[in-house]
Amino acid sequence: MRKNPFDVLVRLRKIDEKMARAELATKRRAHDQARRKLEELKAKHNEELEVGELLGPVNLRSLQLRGMGSYELLTAAAEVYQNSERAMQAKAEAWRRAASDGDAAER
């Protein structure tokens, strides 16, 4: 007895949908991690520094370098967050397409 080719198509589409859902979950976790890291760096950056009344040149330069380093970390974390947002949106769209294809194959 031959298998119905549409049954095979439906099974393949269901597999595609499950894989797309798993990839979306992975990207969502990466996105959440990037968001937490960015929030952590923002909080650290916004902490008030205790500065004496007079800063010497070395202390002033140290403060400036710390601020620049903090800004660079924030910029890098924001870029990672934005990239993870785009990747998550792309995977969400891929999952929606796979789910739609699965529904169409079942009909």
N, C-alpha and C positions, 0 to 999 in steps of 0.2 A: 504494500500500500504506500502510495506517495504522500509525502507531507504537503500540506497546503502551504504554498510560498508566502501567503499573507500571514500565517502563524509565525513563520520564521522572521518576517519583517517586523511584526509586532514585538517579538522577543528581542530583536536587535535594537529596536527603538527604545524599549524599556531599559535595556542595558546602557544605551547612550544617555538616557535621562538620569539614571542612577550615578553614572560616572560624572556627568555635568553637575549634579547636586553635590557630590563629594568634593569636586574641585571648587565649587562655590563655598562650601563650608571651610575648606582650607584657606581660601583667600579672605573669607570673613574673619577667621582667627588671626591671620597676619595683619589685617586692617585694624582689628581691635588692639593688637599688640603695638602697632605703630601709633595709634591714637593715645594709648596709655603712656608710651615713651615720650611723645610730644608734650602731653600734659605734665608729666614729671619734669621735663626740662624747662617748661614754661614756669612752673612753680619755683624751681631752683633759681631760674634767671630773675624772677620777681622778688626773691628774698632780699630784704634790706640788709645792706652791708653796714657794719659798724665802722664809721670813719671818725677819726679824731678831728679836733678842730683844725689842726694844721697838718697837711700832708707834705712830706718831703718828696723830692723828685723820684726817688726809688719807689716809694709807696704809691705815688700817683701813677707811675708807669706800670706798676704791678696791677693796680686797679684797672687801668685801661686795657691791659692785656687779658685780664680775666673777663672783662666785658666783651672784648672781641672774640675770645674763645667761646664764651657762652652764646654769643650771636651766631657764630659759625655752627655750633652744635644744634641750635634751634633751627637754623636754615636747612641743615641736612635732615633733621628729623621731620620738618615740614614737607620736604621733597619726598621722603620715604612715605609719609602719610598720603600725600597726593597721588603718588604712584600706586599705592595699595588701594586707594579709593577707585582709581581708574581700572585696575585689574579686577577688583571685586565687581564693578559695574559690568565689565566685559563678560565675566563668568556668569553673572546673573542673567544677562541677555542670552548667553549660550544655553543656560539651563532652561530659560523660557522657550527658546526655539526647540530644544530637545523634547521638552514636555509637550509642546504643540505638535511636533512631528509624531510623537507617540500616540497622542490623542487622534490625530488624523489617520494613523495606520490602523488603530482599533476600529475606526468607523469604516 
